[in-house]
């Protein structure tokens, strides 16, 4: 896995976020987060990689909790993975042929952060929820994840290190651009206020001519 450059690391209050090109199953963290479906079948993509390294017992424990609601987070043991837990973040409806929405990603990310806080977890490794099979763009998924991290950072007391791992090189390169250009909510609010002020000033100028 490639080492992150300074441009691939951002700080949101007590929460640090780094972007890496590589396999999520190779991330060193207390918890690895699987992008799960409502039946918690670990059949492909990130889930298959975690099952391959961690063993079938992760899958066997996960499906005991099925069906799980969209947006929920199911915690299982790590199998052979050198982590405390695997969180199964449910973002795909197994029984309905529809993609993952940004709202689904926002809800599940909020619940992942809450679960990590209640478990006393200090480091997380996670994928881009909903990108690829879920149908969301890399940019939409990453922006939604970062928005929830930024919100959570306002009330979080302890530190948390989050690693977002992206295996596909093209997707990683797109994510790096989005990550670098991301503006937090306060910055966007200021930008919107400035634009509104400029618009009003232009209207006043036209009326005074």
Secondary structure, 3 states (H helix, E strand, C coil): CCCCCHHHEEEECCEEEEEEECCHHHCCCCEEEEEEECCCCCCCHHHHHHHHHHCHHHHHHHHHHCCCCCCCEEEECCCCCCCCEEEEEEEECCCCCCCCCHHHHHHHHHHHHHHHHHHCCCEEEECCCCEHHHCECHHHHHHHHHHHHHHHHCCCCCCEEEEEEECCHHHHHHHHHHHHHCCCHHHHHHHHHHHHHHHHHHHHHHHHC
